[in-house]
Amino acid sequence: MNLRNQTTCLMAWATISLTSLLASCHGDYTFDPDVTLEVQQIAYDYNFRERFGDIDPEQNWGFDDMEVITVGDTVQTRATVTTRAANPNKNQWADFTTVPQEVSFQEAQDVYHFFRSLTPFAETGITMQWTDFFVQQVWEGQEEYTDGKGHTVKNVSNKMNHLVVGGENDHVNNFNNGHGDMMLMQNSSTSTFGYRNTVDSKYHYEHIIVYVPQYNAYYVGFDFYANGDNPNQQVERDGIYTDWIIKVVPANYHGMQRIMCEDLGDTDDFDFNDVVFDVSVQQSWWPVQGTFAKIYLQAAGGTLPVELYHNGERICEVHEAFGVPTTTMVNTTPDMVRPHVQFTVKVSDQAWGDVFNPNDIEIRVNNTEKGIIYTLSANSGSAPYKICVPSTVAFTAERENIELKYPKFRDWVKDSSQKFWE
C-alpha cells in the first residue's frame, strides 16, 4: 500500500472511530482532545498530499540552523550604547543589514501631499513597536506661523531639531533635518517621536504616524508648536503634520528567515499566512553579552489564539501584539494594515559558538472551537504546519493558496533542493 493510500485509510479510520465513539457512548462519552487532534492532523495531511502530491522524505521545510551575525563594531558599540541607541557607523551598516535607498524627490512630494490630504488634527490610531529601525529625512516644512506677539515665525523646520524616539534620552544622533539624512537605531524604541523646539527650548511630541500604500511604508509627521513663558515663545498648532516628516524603515538583517504558518483551523486551507514572523540571530558583547533572536511579527491571518514561546517563556499572543481581537486578521487584507511588531529574545548567554534554529520558536495554538491545544510542527517528510524561507519571500493574501502565488511550490514539496520563490 502506498503512502497516499495509507493516509486515506488512516483518515477514514480516525473519522469512523471518533464518530462511533460518540454514537455508542451517548451521554457517557468523555471528550478526548488527543483523538480530536489526531483527526484534524490526518485530515490536514491527506488534503495536503492531495493538493501537492508526494513529499520528499528529506524535506525539512527550510528549518536549518541560522547564521549568527555580529551587528556593528563592538568597540564603537561599547562607546555608544550606554548613552544612546544610534549606530553612527554608517560605513558598516551594509555589513549586517539592508540599507534603505535615499528618499526620492517624487516620494517626498507624494508623502507630503498625502499628509496634506488629512483632516486637521487627524488621528490614525497607528502605533509602532520597533526596536531596530532606520529613520530617514523626507520633508522640511515651509509653512509660516504667528507667535503670541503677532510676529510671523518663518522657517519653522529649522527650529525643529534634536529628533528623539522613545523619550528624551534616545536622541537620533547625527540627524539634523537635512536632505538625505539617515540614522540606524538599534535596541531603541518607537513608542513615541519628538523634537526639541528652539523657540521655547522644550521637547514636543505632537505627531502622527501614517501608512502610505503607494510606498508600502510608514511615515511620522510633526506639527510645530511652542508654549514658552513669553508671548514670543508661544505658537499655536494648526493641526497639519507637515512641518517635519520622517520615514521609519525596519532594520532588515542579513540572513533573516521568514516562518509562515497554518494554524489547522481549516484542514484544506494552504495560504500559510495564519501567523507570519521573521527571525534573525545576533551576537552581542556590549552592553549585554549573549546571543539574541530578533523576531519581527509580520501578520496574523488566522482567527485562533496563537502564542509564541522560546524555552518555555511566552513571547506574545499574535493578535494581542497587534492590538486587535483574536477574530481580526492583520496584514493579510487591505482592510487591516498595521506595522509589524518586534521582539528581542535572549537565546544564549554566550556571544559565540552557539547555533540557533528558527524551529526552536514554539508556536502554540489554542483551538477553542475544537477544545484542543497543540504546537505547530514541520517534521521531515510530513505535511508541514509551518515553513521557513528567506524574509524576502512575500506572504500570501487571505485565502490566496500558496501555489497560486508560487506555482513552483509543488516542485519544492517533491524535491527539497528546489526553491519555489525563485
ZAMARGU-4260 file (C-alpha; in steps of 0.2 Angstrom, whole numbers, plus 5000, padded with zeros to 4 digits):
<rodrens>
0) 5000/5000/5000 | 5007/5017/4995 | 5009/5032/5007 | 4994/5041/5000 | 4983/5025/5002
5) 4989/5023/5020 | 4984/5041/5023 | 4967/5039/5016 | 4964/5023/5027 | 4971/5032/5042
10) 4959/5047/5039 | 4944/5036/5037 | 4949/5025/5052 | 4951/5041/5063 | 4934/5048/5057
15) 4924/5032/5059 | 4932/5029/5076 | 4928/5046/5083 | 4910/5045/5076 | 4907/5028/5083
20) 4914/5033/5099 | 4902/5047/5101 | 4887/5037/5095 | 4890/5022/5106 | 4894/5031/5122
25) 4879/5043/5122 | 4880/5054/5137 | 4894/5044/5145 | 4907/5050/5132 | 4922/5059/5139
30) 4930/5071/5127 | 4947/5066/5122 | 4957/5080/5114 | 4971/5068/5108 | 4958/5059/5096
35) 4951/5076/5090 | 4969/5082/5086 | 4973/5066/5078 | 4958/5068/5066 | 4962/5086/5062
40) 4980/5081/5058 | 4976/5066/5047 | 4964/5077/5038 | 4976/5090/5035 | 4990/5078/5029
45) 4978/5070/5017 | 4972/5086/5010 | 4990/5092/5008 | 4995/5077/4999 | 4980/5078/4988
50) 4984/5096/4983 | 5003/5095/4981 | 5007/5076/4979 | 5021/5065/4987 | 5033/5073/4999
55) 5052/5072/4998 | 5057/5061/5013 | 5072/5073/5016 | 5061/5089/5015 | 5063/5098/5032
60) 5053/5113/5026 | 5068/5125/5027 | 5072/5124/5045 | 5091/5124/5046 | 5102/5131/5058
65) 5104/5150/5055 | 5120/5160/5053 | 5124/5171/5069 | 5129/5188/5064 | 5139/5202/5073
70) 5129/5218/5072 | 5141/5233/5071 | 5158/5237/5078 | 5160/5231/5096 | 5172/5244/5100
75) 5161/5258/5094 | 5145/5250/5102 | 5154/5249/5118 | 5156/5268/5117 | 5139/5272/5112
80) 5125/5260/5118 | 5127/5265/5136 | 5120/5283/5132 | 5110/5281/5116 | 5104/5268/5103
85) 5110/5277/5087 | 5123/5267/5077 | 5133/5281/5068 | 5145/5269/5060 | 5137/5272/5043
90) 5151/5263/5033 | 5147/5247/5042 | 5128/5246/5041 | 5128/5236/5024 | 5139/5223/5033
95) 5124/5216/5043 | 5108/5225/5036 | 5100/5231/5020 | 5102/5249/5020 | 5087/5259/5013
100) 5088/5269/4997 | 5088/5288/4999 | 5070/5295/4999 | 5067/5302/4981 | 5061/5319/4977
105) 5045/5311/4970 | 5042/5301/4986 | 5044/5316/4997 | 5032/5326/4986 | 5019/5311/4986
110) 5021/5309/5005 | 5019/5327/5009 | 5003/5328/4999 | 4996/5313/5007 | 4998/5322/5024
115) 4991/5337/5017 | 4975/5327/5012 | 4971/5323/5030 | 4959/5332/5041 | 4967/5344/5053
120) 4971/5336/5070 | 4968/5319/5061 | 4971/5303/5071 | 4976/5287/5063 | 4977/5276/5079
125) 4993/5269/5072 | 5007/5265/5084 | 5024/5256/5082 | 5033/5244/5092 | 5050/5243/5084
130) 5067/5242/5092 | 5078/5241/5077 | 5075/5253/5063 | 5081/5267/5051 | 5075/5285/5051
135) 5076/5295/5035 | 5073/5313/5031 | 5058/5316/5020 | 5051/5334/5021 | 5056/5351/5029
140) 5040/5361/5031 | 5039/5379/5023 | 5023/5385/5032 | 5023/5401/5042 | 5016/5403/5060
145) 5012/5418/5071 | 5018/5420/5088 | 5009/5427/5104 | 5015/5444/5099 | 5008/5444/5081
150) 5025/5441/5073 | 5027/5429/5059 | 5038/5414/5063 | 5046/5408/5047 | 5057/5393/5043
155) 5050/5383/5057 | 5058/5367/5051 | 5075/5375/5056 | 5068/5377/5073 | 5064/5359/5075
160) 5079/5349/5079 | 5086/5336/5090 | 5075/5321/5085 | 5071/5309/5099 | 5062/5292/5099
165) 5055/5283/5114 | 5058/5298/5125 | 5070/5312/5128 | 5085/5301/5132 | 5086/5292/5115
170) 5092/5305/5103 | 5094/5301/5085 | 5112/5306/5083 | 5119/5314/5068 | 5101/5318/5061
175) 5099/5336/5058 | 5084/5338/5047 | 5093/5339/5031 | 5091/5331/5014 | 5097/5313/5014
180) 5100/5312/5032 | 5098/5294/5039 | 5102/5285/5055 | 5101/5267/5061 | 5093/5264/5078
185) 5096/5248/5087 | 5089/5242/5104 | 5079/5258/5103 | 5060/5262/5104 | 5047/5269/5093
190) 5035/5271/5107 | 5035/5290/5104 | 5043/5303/5092 | 5048/5320/5097 | 5059/5335/5093
195) 5067/5349/5103 | 5059/5367/5098 | 5072/5381/5099 | 5058/5393/5101 | 5053/5388/5118
200) 5068/5376/5121 | 5056/5362/5125 | 5053/5344/5118 | 5037/5342/5109 | 5028/5326/5104
205) 5014/5332/5093 | 5015/5319/5079 | 5005/5307/5069 | 5010/5290/5060 | 5003/5286/5043
210) 5004/5271/5032 | 5006/5276/5013 | 5001/5261/5002 | 5010/5268/4987 | 5026/5266/4995
215) 5021/5252/5007 | 5030/5262/5021 | 5027/5271/5037 | 5030/5290/5040 | 5029/5302/5055
220) 5023/5319/5053 | 5026/5333/5066 | 5015/5348/5069 | 5025/5364/5075 | 5020/5370/5092
225) 5028/5381/5106 | 5022/5385/5123 | 5035/5395/5132 | 5033/5408/5146 | 5034/5423/5135
230) 5022/5428/5120 | 5036/5427/5108 | 5039/5409/5113 | 5021/5404/5110 | 5014/5397/5094
235) 4998/5388/5092 | 4996/5372/5082 | 4987/5371/5065 | 4984/5353/5066 | 4993/5349/5050
240) 5008/5337/5052 | 5019/5343/5038 | 5032/5354/5047 | 5044/5339/5048 | 5041/5322/5040
245) 5052/5307/5043 | 5052/5289/5036 | 5054/5274/5048 | 5061/5258/5040 | 5064/5242/5049
250) 5082/5236/5050 | 5081/5220/5039 | 5096/5210/5045 | 5106/5199/5034 | 5101/5180/5035
255) 5084/5184/5042 | 5072/5170/5039 | 5053/5170/5037 | 5042/5157/5046 | 5024/5156/5038
260) 5011/5145/5047 | 4995/5136/5045 | 4985/5135/5062 | 4975/5120/5057 | 4959/5130/5059
265) 4954/5123/5042 | 4962/5107/5035 | 4961/5112/5017 | 4967/5130/5018 | 4985/5132/5012
270) 4989/5150/5012 | 5002/5149/5025 | 4998/5166/5032 | 4989/5162/5049 | 5005/5168/5058
275) 5020/5175/5049 | 5036/5181/5058 | 5054/5185/5053 | 5069/5179/5063 | 5087/5184/5064
280) 5100/5179/5076 | 5114/5190/5083 | 5129/5190/5094 | 5132/5204/5106 | 5146/5209/5118
285) 5140/5225/5125 | 5130/5231/5135 | 5124/5213/5137 | 5134/5198/5132 | 5124/5184/5123
290) 5116/5178/5108 | 5099/5186/5104 | 5085/5182/5092 | 5076/5197/5084 | 5058/5192/5080
295) 5048/5203/5068 | 5029/5198/5069 | 5023/5202/5052 | 5005/5195/5050 | 4991/5186/5059
300) 4979/5179/5045 | 4970/5167/5056 | 4957/5169/5070 | 4963/5157/5083 | 4973/5162/5098
305) 4991/5159/5094 | 5006/5161/5106 | 5025/5161/5103 | 5036/5154/5116 | 5055/5151/5117
310) 5062/5139/5130 | 5045/5139/5139 | 5045/5158/5140 | 5030/5167/5132 | 5034/5180/5119
315) 5017/5185/5114 | 5000/5181/5108 | 5000/5187/5090 | 4983/5196/5089 | 4986/5204/5106
320) 5003/5210/5100 | 4995/5219/5085 | 4982/5226/5097 | 4967/5218/5089 | 4954/5205/5094
325) 4958/5187/5090 | 4944/5187/5077 | 4953/5201/5067 | 4966/5196/5053 | 4981/5208/5052
330) 4991/5212/5036 | 4983/5199/5025 | 4969/5210/5019 | 4969/5228/5014 | 4956/5232/5027
335) 4968/5230/5042 | 4986/5235/5039 | 4997/5238/5054 | 5016/5240/5057 | 5024/5223/5061
340) 5029/5221/5080 | 5047/5217/5085 | 5053/5207/5100 | 5071/5203/5106 | 5074/5186/5114
345) 5090/5180/5123 | 5094/5163/5117 | 5111/5160/5125 | 5122/5168/5137 | 5136/5166/5126
350) 5141/5178/5111 | 5149/5164/5101 | 5149/5146/5097 | 5130/5143/5099 | 5118/5139/5084
355) 5100/5144/5083 | 5086/5136/5073 | 5070/5145/5070 | 5061/5129/5073 | 5066/5132/5092
360) 5052/5145/5092 | 5037/5136/5098 | 5020/5141/5090 | 5006/5136/5101 | 4988/5136/5095
365) 4973/5136/5106 | 4959/5129/5095 | 4945/5134/5107 | 4931/5128/5095 | 4938/5110/5095
370) 4944/5111/5113 | 4962/5107/5108 | 4979/5115/5111 | 4994/5110/5100 | 5011/5116/5094
375) 5014/5118/5075 | 5027/5107/5068 | 5037/5104/5052 | 5043/5086/5053 | 5053/5079/5038
380) 5043/5070/5026 | 5026/5075/5033 | 5014/5089/5029 | 5020/5105/5037 | 5011/5117/5048
385) 5025/5129/5046 | 5038/5133/5033 | 5054/5143/5034 | 5060/5154/5019 | 5071/5169/5016
390) 5062/5185/5024 | 5062/5192/5006 | 5048/5180/5001 | 5031/5189/5001 | 5017/5180/5011
395) 5000/5177/5003 | 4984/5187/5004 | 4970/5180/5014 | 4963/5164/5005 | 4976/5165/4992
400) 4983/5147/4991 | 5002/5147/4991 | 5003/5138/4974 | 4993/5152/4966 | 5006/5165/4971
405) 5021/5152/4969 | 5017/5139/4956 | 5034/5130/4960 | 5028/5126/4977 | 5023/5109/4972
410) 5040/5106/4965 | 5048/5111/4982 | 5037/5099/4991 | 5043/5084/4980 | 5061/5090/4979
415) 5068/5100/4994 | 5083/5106/4983 | 5071/5117/4973 | 5067/5135/4978 | 5049/5139/4975
420) 5052/5158/4977 | 5065/5160/4964
</rodrens>
